[in-house]
């Protein structure tokens, strides 16, 4: 079976391509390289022994999307990662986020409708819950007003997919995931942000390796045990495997509704300071960090109730935070060796 992975050279996308190829799927990647690197293809090939098909394409260009589906007429399923994804940047550049994240989704769904394609996995986010009333968060939690344009694009995206699925009988699943961290254990692929990292762990590893002078911890006055924000950090390999499991649910017609939603996390919250201390411990290294003001759009605490994914998908996170922090550090050290 041939699976299209948009944004397939990105952090989560590349790891998902690896898991798909390891299970025997043929993969076509679309990526515009705006926040990724062509060298990731080599990493995927080193791990799996097979290079996926690759198309350099911007999904905001409607005609280019149509041309792609004219060329690849045998797509069995689509996993859609391609999107701008930084909360802070979205607050500064909202129109870019709305154009990039919404247009690309609509153009793909239009082609699915036109060509009778069925199986669609959407990369959603726990940001759709906003600042939750209760923890852990279940899929039934109310969708609060988004705290950032990025979060809003995920809310709007889910609404678009729900309406399209209902109208045109497209089978789709939105995976609302929490905070992916880590890298592939081989060290051949990992998180490779362009410019200053927007996520915690790349900032940690870049500080540890000497690329950054110090790590900024945004706020220590939250209503949490140690004052720093709490998130549900999931190893990217576990997260990638959840996409394959969700896709197979659709391919095997096991879905119970045309549009389904699942939380993907570990079910455990860890604070920023816990991550910092755990990184120092497992990798035997001291980090230089400072406390800075909170960032706009950040909520105090978020972690998942993963009962539904465990029951319906038969999926459960199995790798630990320590595994992820070791793999992230291994990846950062390999990057430094490459630059040498």
Protein Blocks (a to p, Z undefined) as FASTA:
>chain_A
ZZddehklbmklmmmmmmmmmnopacddddehlmgcfklmmmmmmmnopacddddddfkl
mklmmmmmmmmmcbfbdcdfbccfbfklmmmmmmlmmmmmmmmmmmmmmmmmmnopabdc
ddddfklnmpafbdcddfkbccdddfbfklmmmmmmmmmmmmmmmmnopacdddddfbde
djdfklpaccddehjafbfklmmmmmmnopambdcdehjabccfkopacdddddfklmmm
mmmmmmmmmmnopafbfbdcddddehpacdfklmmmmmmmmnopacddddddddehiafb
dcddfklmmmmnopacfbdfklmmmmmmmmmmmmmmmmZZ
